[in-house]
């Protein structure tokens, strides 16, 4: 699954814009008094002002051989989130390693290298090596409802988990990271409480594209069209 566009909301628009464009050095593709957009490889990431926004958890794919370089690059700019003293976390079941940090809104942002993608790079680590947004966290009370809505519009597989506690829907290029917030009560690695934070996402899978809106702790398809 390709995440083509992701819109998140922020109550700290100027601080977020400064964080992503100046601290991380990402390229602004559009900006106004109420929003800004960034190019992250395949994905356009937009932050729109909303005083009622709550934190997110999302991930960005990077080349799988660049974790150490990415860690050093980040630590020159921000504080990296560690867990039990570990800064690069290994996930054996997914054959991946990840680094976590907060942005200006205390969203948990993840740089993840997925070794199965075999997307190594010989270039020095920089923002140009950010491949795409590859995960968005979805915290709900009923995973079955979310899964059925997504599957009705895009025939996405369950990548990992089940419909009881945690379910990753999609593939290594793009995943809805769905959790039952009544059972799994914290995000790794910070132990922050998962929020049902509104977002809008446009995705592509096989020969079909769909835009979903996650609002009021439920997801709906806005449009679902075959690619032309």
matplotlib code that plots the C-alpha trace (Angstrom):
import matplotlib.pyplot as plt

x = [0.0, 1.3, 0.4, 0.1, -1.2, -1.6, -3.3, -2.8, -4.0, -2.0, -2.6, 1.0, 1.2, 4.1, 6.2, 5.5, 6.4, 9.7, 10.4, 9.9, 11.3, 14.2, 15.1, 14.7, 15.3, 12.4, 11.1, 7.8, 5.7, 2.9, 2.3, -0.4, -1.7, -3.7, -1.6, 1.7, 2.7, 6.0, 7.3, 8.5, 9.5, 6.3, 4.1, 2.8, 2.4, 0.1, -0.4, -3.6, -4.4, -7.0, -7.0, -8.6, -5.9, -4.5, -1.2, -0.4, 2.0, 3.3, 6.4, 8.6, 10.6, 14.3, 16.9, 17.5, 21.3, 21.1, 19.8, 23.1, 23.6, 20.1, 20.5, 23.6, 22.0, 18.9, 20.9, 22.6, 19.2, 16.8, 16.4, 15.9, 13.4, 15.0, 13.5, 15.6, 18.6, 18.1, 17.9, 17.7, 15.0, 14.9, 11.6, 12.5, 9.0, 9.1, 12.8, 13.1, 14.8, 13.4, 14.3, 11.7, 11.4, 8.9, 8.0, 6.9, 3.4, 4.6, 3.6, 5.6, 7.6, 9.4, 12.2, 12.0, 14.4, 12.6, 15.3, 12.9, 12.5, 16.2, 16.3, 19.8, 21.5, 25.1, 24.3, 25.0, 21.9, 19.8, 16.1, 16.4, 16.6, 13.2, 11.2, 7.6, 5.2, 4.6, 2.5, -0.3, -1.6, -5.3, -6.6, -10.2, -12.5, -13.5, -10.8, -13.3, -15.3, -12.1, -10.8, -14.1, -14.4, -10.8, -11.2, -14.5, -12.8, -9.2, -8.5, -5.7, -4.3, -3.6, 0.1, 0.4, -1.8, -5.5, -8.8, -8.6, -5.8, -3.4, -3.7, -1.3, -3.3, -1.4, 2.2, 5.7, 5.2, 2.1, 0.3, -2.7, -1.4, -4.7, -5.0, -7.8, -7.2, -9.3, -6.8, -3.5, -3.3, 0.1, 2.3, 5.8, 8.4, 7.0, 4.0, 1.9, -1.8, -3.2, -5.7, -8.3, -6.8, -8.6, -6.7, -7.3, -5.3, -5.2, -3.7, -3.2, -3.1, -2.9, -5.0, -7.2, -7.0, -9.1, -9.3, -10.3, -11.3, -10.8, -13.1, -14.8, -13.0, -14.3, -13.2, -15.1, -14.2, -14.6, -13.9, -12.8, -11.7, -9.7, -6.4, -6.4]
y = [0.0, 3.5, 6.4, 9.2, 11.9, 12.2, 15.2, 15.6, 18.4, 20.6, 23.2, 24.5, 25.2, 27.6, 25.5, 22.4, 24.2, 25.3, 21.8, 20.1, 22.7, 24.1, 21.5, 18.5, 20.5, 19.1, 20.9, 22.8, 22.3, 24.7, 26.9, 29.4, 30.8, 27.6, 24.8, 23.6, 20.6, 18.7, 16.2, 13.0, 10.8, 9.4, 11.0, 14.6, 15.2, 18.1, 19.7, 21.8, 24.1, 22.8, 23.8, 20.5, 18.3, 15.4, 13.5, 11.0, 8.1, 7.7, 6.2, 7.1, 4.5, 5.1, 2.9, -0.1, 0.3, 3.9, 3.5, 4.4, 7.4, 8.5, 8.2, 10.4, 12.9, 13.2, 13.5, 16.6, 18.2, 16.7, 14.3, 10.7, 8.7, 5.7, 2.7, 0.9, 2.7, 1.5, 4.1, 1.8, -0.8, -4.2, -5.9, -9.4, -10.4, -7.5, -7.7, -4.0, -1.5, 1.8, 5.2, 7.3, 11.0, 13.7, 16.5, 20.0, 18.6, 15.5, 13.3, 10.1, 10.0, 6.9, 6.4, 2.7, 0.6, -2.5, -5.0, -7.0, -4.1, -4.2, -0.5, 0.3, 3.5, 4.5, 8.2, 9.9, 10.2, 13.4, 14.3, 13.2, 9.6, 9.7, 7.2, 7.7, 7.9, 4.2, 4.0, 5.8, 4.9, 4.4, 4.0, 2.8, 0.7, -1.9, -3.1, -5.2, -2.2, -0.4, -3.4, -4.1, -0.5, -0.5, -3.9, -3.0, -0.2, -1.6, -5.3, -4.9, -7.9, -8.1, -7.8, -8.7, -9.1, -9.8, -8.0, -8.3, -6.1, -4.9, -5.2, -3.9, -3.7, -3.3, -4.1, -2.9, 0.1, 1.3, 0.2, 1.2, 0.5, -0.2, -0.9, -1.4, 1.4, -0.3, -3.2, -1.8, 1.3, 2.8, 3.5, 2.1, 3.4, 6.3, 4.7, 7.7, 7.1, 6.4, 9.0, 8.7, 11.6, 12.7, 12.4, 12.2, 9.8, 8.9, 5.5, 3.3, -0.5, -2.6, -0.8, 1.1, 4.4, 5.5, 8.5, 7.8, 10.2, 9.1, 11.3, 10.8, 7.5, 5.9, 5.7, 6.3, 6.2, 9.6, 8.2, 5.0, 4.9, 2.7, 4.1, 5.4]
z = [0.0, -0.9, 1.4, -1.1, 1.1, 4.9, 6.6, 10.3, 12.6, 15.0, 17.6, 17.2, 13.5, 13.5, 15.9, 13.7, 10.6, 12.1, 13.4, 10.1, 7.7, 9.8, 12.5, 10.2, 7.0, 5.0, 1.9, 2.2, -0.9, 0.2, 3.2, 4.5, 7.7, 8.4, 7.0, 5.5, 3.4, 3.1, 0.6, 2.2, -0.7, -2.2, 0.5, 0.8, 4.6, 5.5, 8.9, 9.3, 12.2, 14.7, 18.3, 19.3, 17.9, 19.8, 19.3, 16.6, 16.1, 12.5, 10.8, 7.9, 5.9, 5.5, 3.8, 6.0, 6.1, 7.4, 10.9, 12.6, 10.4, 10.9, 14.7, 14.6, 12.3, 14.5, 17.8, 16.4, 16.1, 18.6, 21.5, 20.5, 22.5, 24.2, 26.0, 28.7, 27.3, 23.7, 20.9, 17.9, 18.5, 16.8, 15.7, 14.8, 13.5, 11.0, 10.2, 10.9, 13.2, 14.3, 15.9, 17.7, 18.5, 19.3, 17.0, 18.3, 19.0, 20.9, 18.1, 18.2, 14.9, 13.8, 11.3, 10.4, 8.2, 6.8, 5.7, 3.6, 1.2, 0.3, -0.3, 0.8, -0.2, -0.7, 0.0, 3.3, 5.4, 4.8, 4.4, 0.7, 1.9, 3.6, 1.4, 2.4, 5.3, 5.9, 9.1, 10.7, 14.2, 14.5, 18.1, 18.4, 20.6, 17.9, 15.4, 13.5, 12.3, 11.2, 9.3, 7.5, 6.3, 5.0, 3.3, 1.7, -0.2, -0.6, -0.4, 2.1, 4.0, 7.7, 7.9, 11.6, 14.7, 15.0, 15.5, 19.3, 20.5, 17.7, 13.9, 11.2, 7.9, 4.6, 3.8, 4.5, 2.2, 4.0, 7.2, 9.2, 12.8, 14.5, 18.2, 20.6, 23.1, 25.7, 25.8, 24.5, 26.6, 25.6, 22.5, 22.4, 23.3, 25.4, 27.1, 25.9, 25.9, 22.4, 21.2, 18.5, 16.6, 13.4, 10.1, 6.4, 4.2, 0.5, -0.3, -3.3, -3.5, -6.6, -9.2, -6.8, -4.8, -1.9, 0.5, 4.1, 6.8, 10.4, 12.5, 15.9, 16.4, 13.2, 9.6, 6.4, 2.7, 1.0, -2.5, -4.0, -7.6, -9.9, -11.1, -14.7]

ax = plt.figure().add_subplot(projection="3d")
ax.plot(x, y, z, "-o")
ax.set_aspect("equal")
plt.show()
